[in-house]
Amino acid sequence: MTLIIILLIIAFFGYYIWSKRHKKKANIDALTSVYKPLLEQYIPFYQSLNDQFKALFEQKIAEFLSGITIEGVGTTVEDTDRVMIASSAIIPVFGFKDWRYRNLTNVILYPDTFDSEFQFVGESRNILGMVGSGYMNGQMILSRAALIKGFSRSAGKENTAIHEFVHLLDKSDGATDGIPENLLAHDYVMPWLKMIHQEIHQIEEGRSDINPYAITNEAEFFAVAAEYFFQKPDELKHKHAELYAMLSKIFMQDIAKNNII
């Protein structure tokens, strides 16, 4: 009798796990069918991938959207917004096999810029995106206008949402300091810091095309440089070959060649 009970318990849990996985796969397949046309229309990174990598990207997008809450404040969240937010999250980690944003639960979408008090009306609204801290820990706030612009033809080297997700990557080791210790081998830390300070000096001297916002601190340099890397990889490789090579190591992607390293 005891053996029968044990076998029944094993069968029950086996079925429970199977049904849960089956349901998750069905949900992912359903999400993929909805969002694939939007990926083809709005996401250049996705458009440049081969069929195998496109399927992988779609799966990662669906998994992200099934685990993160996206809500609008003062604006309605559309499917296009969801695709752009999820793509911004997946693009920096596409070279990693199993990455989860364990330091994120919610993305809050505002209609436009906001201020330090999270108000999106009135004056002094100059913030495009923010990774929350303190009581806002685990949340990200994005301007919908900036989100859309980041995937437009006029975006240039800038993509606010990618910038903020790179901050989350940076923060995953416990400190938002421009040194992604979870992604960068120890031997490369000092060369990376040296490169950051050299590039900042070039910007201060007016001899660099990197966004001057990068001189704010090491963390902002990392996020700004990552925007450039993912938005204009060929240009970055041509103008800043060493920086491009280091970012390729960090993100495990050779974007200019459409390769995962």
N, C-alpha and C positions, 0 to 999 in steps of 0.2 A: 504493500500500500504506500509506504514511504517513497519507494522508487517511482511509483506512478505519479505521486504529487510533485516530486522533483522534476520529472519529465514534462509534466503539464506546465510548471512554472517556467522551465526553459523554453518550451514552445510558445508560451504567452509572450515572454520578453523578446523572443526572436521575431515573432509577428509584429510586436509593437515597434521594434527598431526598423524592421523592413517597411512597415506602413509609413513610418515617419519619414524615412529616406525617400520612399516612393512619392509621398505628398510633396516633399521639398523639391524633388526633381520636376514634378508636374507644375509646381508654382514657378520654378525657374524657366521651364519651357514656355509657360504662358507669358511671363514677363518678356522673354526674349522675342516672342512673336510680335508683341506690341511695340517694343522699343527698337528693334532692328532697323526699320525704315527711318527712324529719327537719327540713329547713329550714322546711317548712310548719308543723311542730308546735312547734319550739323557738325559732326566730329571729324576733323581732318586726320587726326591721329589714327582713328579707326579706319578711315578710308584708305590709308596707306598700307594697311596690313594685308597679308595673304589670307586665304580662306581659313587655314588652320588657326592662325592667330586671331582672326576675326571671331571665330567660334569661341575661343578662350576668353576674349574680351567680353563678348556677350554674356558668358557664364559669370564672369566676375562682376559685371554690372548688375545682373539679376541678384546675385548673392548679396551685394552691397545694399541694394534697394530693399531686400527682404529683411535686413537686419537693422537699418537706420531709419529713424523717423524724420521726414522732411515736412515742415509745416510753414505756412505763410502767415506773416503779420502785416496787415494792410495790403495784401496782395493774394491772389489765388495761385496756388501751385499747379502748373500745367505739366503734362507728360514731358514736354520739351525741357522744362526746368529740371525735372528729375533725371533725365538723361544727361544733361550738361553737368549737374552736380556729381552724379555717379561717375561720369567719365573723368571729371577733374580729380576724383578720389583714386580711380584705378590707373590713370596714366602714369603717375609717379611710381607706383608699386607693381607695374605690369611685369617687370623683370623678376619679381620675387614669386616663389612658388605658392606659398601659403601665408599671405599677409592679411591680418585683420586690424582694423582701427579700434583697438581696445580702449582708446582714450576718447571715443566719440559715441554719443547716443543719439543726438539730435542735430539737424541742420535747420536753422531758422532763416527764412527768406524774407527780406525787407524789399519794398518796391524800389528804393534808391539808396543813396548815401545816408549815413546816420551819424550821430555824435557819440561822445563817450558815455552819455547817459542812455544810450540805445534809443534815442528819439529820431524819427525819420521825417519830422516836420520842424520848421523854424530855421534859425541860422546856425552856423558852425557845424554843419553836417559835411564832414570831409572823409569819413571812414567808408571804405569799400567792402571790407571784410575783416573778420576778427575771430580768433580762436579764444574761447572763453576760459577764464581762470576763476579761482575762488568759488563763489556760489554758482557761477556760470560754467564750471568745469564740466567737460564732456559735451559741450555745445559749441557750435560754430554759427556765426551770423554772416550772411552774405547779402550784398546788394544784388537784386535781380537785374538791374540795368548793367552792372559790372559783369555779372555772370554771362549775360547774353553777348556783351561786347567782346568778352574774352574768346568767344568762338566765332566772331565775325571776321570778315576779310580785312577790316580796319584795325584789328587787334594789335597787329605788329608783334612786338616781343612780350606783350603783357597779357596775363591771364590771372585775374584776381583769385578765382576759385582754386586753381592749381597752386598758387602762392600760399593760400591758407592751408591746403592739405599738406604741403611740404613742411609748413610749421608744425603740423600734427606729427609728421614723421620725425622731425627734429626733436619734438617733445617726448617721443615714445621712450627715450632713455632716461627721462626724468628732468631734463633741462632743455629749454629752448635757447640754445647757445650757438647755433650754426655748425655744431660738430655732431653729426648723426652717428653716434657711437654704435648703434645697432646695425648700421649699414656700412660703416667704414672701418676697415682693418686698422688695428692699432698703429702699425708702421706708417700709415698714411696720414695720421692725425696732424703731426707737426708740418709735413709738406702742405697739407690742406690749409692750415692756419697761415702759413707763410704766403701761400698763393692768395688767400683772401686779403691779407694786408697789402700785398703788392698791387692787387687789382683796385683796392680802395684808394691807394695812393694815385694810381693812374686816373681814376675818376675825379679825384680832388684836383688833379693837375689839368683836367679838361682834355685828357688824351685817351678817353674810352667812350664807347657807345653804350655801355651798360647803364641802366637807369640809375641816376644819382641817389635815389632812395636807398640804394644798396649800401651807402656809406653810413647809414644810421647805426648799425652794429653788425656783428658777425651773423646773427640769426637772419636779419633782413637781407644781408648779402646772399646767403645761401638760398633763400626763397626767391629773390629777384633773379639770381643766376639760373635757378631751376626753371623759372618761367621762360627765360631766353632759350635754354636748352631744349625745352619741349615745344616752344612756339616756332623758333627759327634755328633748328639744329645745324643746317648747312652753313648759315651765316656765322653762328657761334664757332663752329669748327674752323672756318676760314680765318676769322679775326682773333680768336682766342683758343688756339689749338690745345694748349696745356690745360686750360680750364675745362674745355670740352672733354678731354681724356679723363680728367679726374671725376667729372660728373657722370661719365659713362661707367666708371668703376662704382661710384656710389649707388647709382640707380640700376646698374647691371643691364643697361640698354645702350646700344649704339644707334641712336635715333636716325642719324644721317644715312645709315645702311638698313634701316628697318629691322634691326636684329636685336634679339635678347641675348645677352652675353652669358 
